Amino acid sequence: MERYAFVRFKMPWQWRGEEAVLWSRAWDEKGNTQPTREEFFKRWGKNNRYHYNAIQAWRILPDGRVVNGDRPLGVQALGPVGGCDGEVFDG
């Protein structure tokens, strides 16, 4: 495995046609893990777009589409979320 590489993974899960949110989280050889979105913002601020590496959420919709699972800022999330599609900005 390369030091910096995307990794395909499998997990035992059966989708039942209902909306679901999955989180993918990476860790390195030293055991460091990606922060939750809340941890990232606390340490680096909400307007930091240089290296946003919080946990990524993926939302599976009832029709089977997979979309970015992040909640916009100001909305209560049900678990750790992350992403970098503009929702990081506070304005």
N, C-alpha and C positions, 0 to 999 in steps of 0.2 A: 504494500500500500504506500502511496506517495504521502509525503508529509502534509501537503496542502492539496487535498483532492475531494471531489464530491464522492460520496459513498452511497451506494444503493443498499437499502436494508429491507428486511421483511419483519413483520410482526403478526402474531396470531390475532386476527380481528375479523369479525363478520359484520359487514355493513347491512343494516336492516331497512334501508330506504328512508331513514330519518336524518335530519340535519345533525351533523357532528363536527367537532373541532378537534384536530390533531395538532400536536406541537412536536416539532423536530428540534432536538438540542444536541449540539456537538460538545465533545471534550477532547483535550489534547493529551499528549503522552505524560504530562505532569499532573493530570487530573483536574486541570482548570476547566470549568464548564461555562457555557454561554450564560450571561445574566438574564434574568427576567426583564421585561420592559421597564418595570418599576425600579429595579436595581440599576439598570443602565441610566435612566433619567436622574436618579439620585446621585450617581457618581459623575456623570458627564453632562447633564442638562438636557432639556427637551429640544433644543435647537441645534444639536450636534449632528451633522450629516456626514462628517468625515469618515467615520468607521463605525457605522451602526451595526452591531453584531448581536443584538438580543435574540432570544428564542423566536423562531418563526412559527406562526399559527397558520394552519390550513383548514379552511371551512369546506366541508362536503355538503352540498345542497341536496334536498330531496330528489332533484332530477338527475343527480350524479355528477354535476359539475363541481370542480374543485377550484376554489378562489382563495385569494389572500384572506386569511382569517383574522386579521388585525381589526380591532375596534378603533374608531377615531378617538383622538384625545378628548377627555371630558366625559366619556361613556364608561360606565363600570364594566370591567371585563370579568369573566367568570374564571379566568385562570391566567397563566403567563402568556403574554403575547409579544410579538415583535414584527418587524418588517421595515421597509424603507420606500414606500410608495407615496411619500408626501405627508403621511399622517404624523410624522415625527415633528413637524413644525407646529409651534404653539399658536400661530396667528391664524 
